[in-house]
């Protein structure tokens, strides 16, 4: 498979994951516990996606993993804080 097509499919998968999380967050409107679980699940999937993506691209390094973890934590804290 060509590299650009593989990248497009990777980003399409990420778009589906994030879109699903947004829809689930809206679906569970009013149930803060479920919304928090969806957001934390999204963060975990984001980290996994980033690791897999960079592994395929052969650019996986510890600092890249740390970046994905820190952005996932920051995003989770911000969104959960905004939902309160």
C-alpha positions in Angstrom: 0.0 0.0 0.0 1.3 3.4 -0.8 2.4 5.6 2.0 0.0 8.5 1.4 -3.0 6.1 1.2 -1.9 4.4 4.4 -1.7 7.8 6.1 -5.1 8.8 4.9 -6.6 5.6 6.3 -4.8 6.2 9.6 -6.2 9.7 9.9 -9.6 8.5 8.8 -9.6 5.9 11.6 -8.6 8.7 14.1 -11.5 10.8 12.7 -14.0 8.0 13.3 -12.7 7.4 16.8 -13.0 11.1 17.8 -16.4 11.5 16.1 -17.7 8.5 17.9 -16.5 9.9 21.2 -18.1 13.2 20.5 -21.4 11.5 19.7 -21.3 9.3 22.7 -20.5 12.3 24.9 -23.6 14.1 23.5 -25.7 10.9 23.9 -24.8 10.6 27.6 -25.7 14.2 28.2 -26.6 14.5 31.9 -24.7 11.4 33.0 -21.3 12.8 34.0 -19.8 9.4 34.9 -20.4 7.9 31.4 -19.1 11.1 29.8 -15.9 10.9 31.8 -15.5 7.3 30.8 -15.9 8.1 27.1 -13.4 10.9 27.4 -10.8 8.8 29.2 -11.5 6.0 26.7 -10.9 8.4 23.8 -7.6 9.5 25.4 -6.4 5.9 25.7 -7.4 5.2 22.1 -5.6 8.4 21.0 -2.4 7.3 22.7 -2.7 3.8 21.1 -3.4 5.3 17.7 -0.4 7.6 18.0 1.9 4.7 18.9 0.7 2.5 16.1 0.8 5.3 13.6 4.4 6.2 14.4 5.4 2.6 14.6 4.1 2.1 11.0 6.0 5.3 9.9 9.1 4.1 11.7 9.3 7.3 13.7 8.4 6.0 17.1 10.5 7.4 19.9 10.0 7.8 23.6 9.5 11.6 23.3 6.7 11.0 20.7 4.9 8.6 23.1 5.4 11.2 25.9 3.9 13.9 23.7 0.8 11.8 23.0 0.4 10.9 26.7 0.7 14.5 27.8 -1.7 15.8 25.1 -4.2 13.1 26.0 -4.0 14.0 29.7 -4.3 17.7 29.0 -7.3 17.2 26.7 -9.1 15.0 29.1 -8.6 17.4 32.0 -9.8 20.3 29.9 -12.9 18.6 28.5 -13.9 17.0 31.8 -13.4 20.3 33.5 -15.6 22.0 30.9 -18.4 19.4 31.4 -18.8 20.2 35.1 
